[in-house]
Amino acid sequence: MAALKETFAARVIAWQRHAGRHDLPWQKTRDAYRIWLSEVMLQQTQVATVLPYYERFLKAFPDVATLARAAPDEVMAHWSGLGYYSRARNLHRAARDVVEHHGGRVPQSAALLETLPGIGRSSAAAIAAFAFGERAAILDGNVKRVLCRVFGIERPMQKQSTERELVGFALGLLPEHGIERYTQGLMDLGATVCTAKAPRCPDCPFANDCIARASGRIATLPAPREKRITPRRKASFVLARHSQSVWLERRPERGIWGGLWCLPASALDARSGAGEAQLLERFMKAPAQAGVASEFARFEHAFTHFTLLASVFAIDCRREDDFGRDGRWVPWRDCASLGLPAPIKTLLLDVQQGLFR
Ligand code: SF4
């Protein structure tokens, strides 16, 4: 074990040199803002999904000052479809923090980076390592998996004490030199070789030393989290439409789809479609509505902690009445450029293309 620990970093570095990823756009820069953006986008999201968003976002907001000056709607529109929207809100807030409190320069240490909204311990370590060469230890889910398997660490992952223990362990493995390649190597190993379900052990630099492999415990390391049954919750949406436009409302800043534009909705995470009657009443009592609300579409959307079963009610309006609640009439052609939750965007595009009538 001691020998494995001593040689671990050098072997990760050597492996990354010949078998790791070298062409990702954020690997070709020392620009802390670009690295930071990639780290935020890559949280809970695969590289292939991130790539087009990353390029488009940078085109619109090439530096931290431009991002800080942007309107929240503009930022959300460029994030729309990538999910986990609190990431975009925090990134925007953090950009403003950088301009207001750090003279427009991204802080140059993991400890300071961690004080910005949306940057956790592991992301701060990655940004500091890649942008400033700081010897900081990343420890995201992929890295935890590699360490637990290689070193046979059996601990319940949800416990804070395990987290602290693993941080200490990861710090003890850091190389004296080559932190950038080591950090990238760990990421690459976790994402491309030591994957959760089908690790490619023959391609792994630790194939002959890995304790999980030698003891037949790959499937049980790291110790799986207790399974939760995902609840299913109902919610209703109103599609109030006029000939050329649709009524959209901004979601409250906090909570599901916070700050995004959306069809008016009943409570999204209530247990049983709470608020549907009040929602429909608000629209049905408007004098300019021309037809009775009818359910015309349904969709399901999976959040991390529940599945949303949505019913959409259409109401045709004779004129563009004001329905209040931070809403406005949006021309159909402008919908695609607003920050909308992905399933709502899909629904509106389907309506526009005549898939629903
Ligand atoms: S040998 Fe297999 S299980 Fe062990 S670290 Fe490598 S890829 Fe993962």
Residues whose N, C-alpha, C, O or C-beta is under 5 A from the ligand:
A	BS01	SF4	V146 R149 V150 V193 C194 P199 R200 C201 C204 F206 A207 C210 A212 R213 I218
